[in-house]
């Protein structure tokens, strides 16, 4: 394999490592939200089966599983240089890329509805944390609120019962009131739609890079290597000649007679058995 093939192999390994980390995070978070004692009621009560929380958890689990399946084929094909696994990986990545484009277009066209659904998902996590004080929910709330610089459902410090999950205020006014997270989430999807589109585009570029590296590596494995040495262990039959019983060696001296070499004979010594 040449340098281009090795570069694609190592690049594919790094991309699959990133996919594996993201897949494990999605799958682990989704399974925890699905089977945790504090969130299991959402799935057991029929009225909540169509809520944004249940839909988001299901999407997390499915996305994590799909990414891990893709990673298995990618790692196996890149590390062991198997064309069949690389071809399967390329097909799966292509399907993911097409699905990402379709989902990005749909998300942009109904960004207001998606913003409301995500805000509803945040509200469900917030209420679950207030009721159960689950540490994993606390970590999730802290991450979301620090990322968006918001606090709680109302933003009023005196009314917030989960102050420990809120970010540190940057001004005197924020000690009294901060932006409410549901409103901030809706505004992010409405006003910052180019950022959301950029997120989809960036993910699509990573998938496209993985697809290109997989295709190049597959083609490199398809081409057989050029032999560097040819070792002949036996001459062909056409070149075999009878070995003469005597060999004459002549020299370029005209006055000297040719020397005839007679092959040695094997002495026959009879064995007498007494």
N, C-alpha and C positions, 0 to 999 in steps of 0.2 A: 504494500500500500504506500502511495506517495504522500507527500506533506499535506496536500489538500485533503486527502481522505482522513489522515490523522487529525487535522484541524477540525473537520466536521464531526469526527468521532468524539473528541473531547468537548466540543461545543454542545453536542447532543447530550452528552453525559451531564453537563452543568445544567442545561435546560430541564432535563428530566429530574434532577435533584430539586430544582425550584418547584416543578409541578408536584413532586412528591410531598414537599413540605406544605404547600397550599392544600393539597388533597387531604392530608392527615388533619390539618387544622379544621377544614370544612366538615369532614366526616366525624371527627371527635366532638366538635361543638354541636353538630346536628344530632348525634346519638345521645349526647348528654342532655340536650334540651328535649329530646323525645322520651327518654326513659327516666329522667330525674323525678324524684318524688314531688318536687315543687312545681313541675310543669306537666306532669302526666295527666292532670285533670283536663287540660285543653284538648287532649286527644280522646279521652274517655267520654266526654260530654258531646253529644251529637250536634248541639247548637254551635259549637266552636270549630267544627270540622272545616268550615269554609273561611275561617278567620285568617288574617294576614300572618299571624304567628305560626299557625299550623302549616300554611303554604310555604313560608320562609324556611321552616325547619325541614320540610320535605325536600325543598330545592337544595338546601345545604347537604343533606345526606346523599341525594342523587348525584350532585356535582362532585362531591368528594369521592364517591365510588367510581364514577366515570374517569376522573383524573388518575386515580390509582391504577385502574385497569390499563389506561394508556401508558402510564409510567412503567408498568411491568413489561410490556412489549418493547418500549423504548430502551430500557436498561438491558434487557436480554439481547436485543438485536445489536445494540452498540457495543456491549462488552464482549459478546461471543461472535460478533460479525456474522449474524444469521440474516440472510436476505428475506426469508419468509416473515420473521418477526418485524423487520424494518418495513416491509410492505404493509403489514397489518397496522403498524404504528402510523404510517403515512395516511392510510385510509381513515383511521380514527381521528387523527389531527385535522384532516380535511373536513370531516363531519363536524368537529368542534368549531372550526373556523366558520363554516357556513351557518351553524346554529348561533354563533356569536354575532355575526352580521345581522341575521334575522332578528335576534333579540334586541340588538342595539337600535335597529330601525323602529321596532315596536316600542321600545322604551322611550325613544325620543318623541314618538307621535303621541304617547299617552303619559308624558312625564308628570303631569299633575296628579293623575290617578296613582301612579307608582309612588310619588312623594307622599300621598295620603296613606298608602299601604305601609310604607316604611315607618311613617310616624306612628301608625297604629301598632306596628311591631315593637317600636321603642316603648310605647305606653304599656304594652303587655309585660315587657321585661321589667319596667319600673314598678308596676303594681305587684308583680310576683316578688320582687326584692323587698318591697315594703311589708308584704305579708309573711315572708319566710326568712329574710336576711341571709340568703344563700351567698356564700363567698364568691362563687363563680359568676353569679349574676352581678355582684358588686364589681368584679373586674370588667365585665362587659359594659356596664353602665359607665364606669370610670373612663374606659377607652373611648366610648362614643361621645361623652360629654366633653372630654378634653380635646378631642378631635374637632368638635364643632363649637367649642367655647360656649356651652350652654349649661343649664342646670334645671333638672326636674321638669314637671309638667306645667308649672306656672311661672317659674323663674323667681318667685318671691322667696327670699331667704327664710323668713319667719314661717312660711307655710311649707317649706321643703323638709320632709322627714328623712331624706337621704342626703344630708349635707356632706357626709364623708366621701361621697362619690363625685362631688362637683369639683371643677377646677378652681385654682386659686384666683381670686378677683384681681383684675388689673387696675382698677380705679376705685375711688371711694363709693361711687354710685353702685358698682357691682357688688359691694358688700350688702347692699339693700335689695337690689333686684338685678338679675341677669336675664338673658334671653331664654325663653322657654324652648326646650328641645324640639317638641313637635312642630312648632312654627319655623324653627331654623331648618329642620329637615325638609319641610315643604319648600322653603325658599331656596335651598340648595338645588333641588331638582327643577325649580322654575327659573331661577335667575342664573344658575351656574350650569346650564345644560351643556355648554361647550366642554366643561370639565368632565362631565359624565361621558360625553362622546369621546373625549380624549382618552378616558380610561378604557373604553371598548377598543379604540384604535390601537392603543399601546398593547393591550392583550392580544389583539389580532396580529400585530407585528411579531410578537414573540412566537405565536403559533406558526406564522409564516416562516420565520427563521428556522424553527424546528422542522418544518416540512421540507424546506430547501436542503438542510443538512442531511436529513434522512434520505432524500432522493439522490444526492450526490454520493453518499456512502453506499447506497444500494448499487449504483452504477459502478462504483469502484470495485465492489465485491463481485460484480458480474463479469468483469474483464479478467481473464486468467493471466497470471504473471508470466513475463517473458523469461524463458530459461536462460540462465547465465552460462552454464557449462553443459557439455554433452560428453558423457562418459561411455565409451564403447568397450564392452567387456569381451566381445568375440567378433572377429572379422566376418563379414558376410561370406557365404559359400563361394561366390564368384572369385573372391580373392585368395581362396585357399589353393595352394600348390603342393605338389608332391615334393617331399624333402629328398634331395639326391643323396646317393650313398657316398659320394665323394664331392668335395667342394674345391674348386680351383680358385686361387686368388692370384690375379695378375697385377703387375705393376707397370708403370709407364717407362721402365728401363728397357730399352730394346735388346741389350746384350744378355739380359738375365732370363733364364728359363722360368716358366711358371712353376709355382710350388703347388703340389697336389697334396691335400690333407685327407688322409684316410680315416674314417671314423673308427673309434676303438670298438673292439668286440668284447663281449662279456665272456670271460673264461668259464668253461664248464667243468666243474669239479664234481665227479660222481661221489655220492654218499654211500658207503658200504655199511650195511646193517648186519651186525653179527648176532 
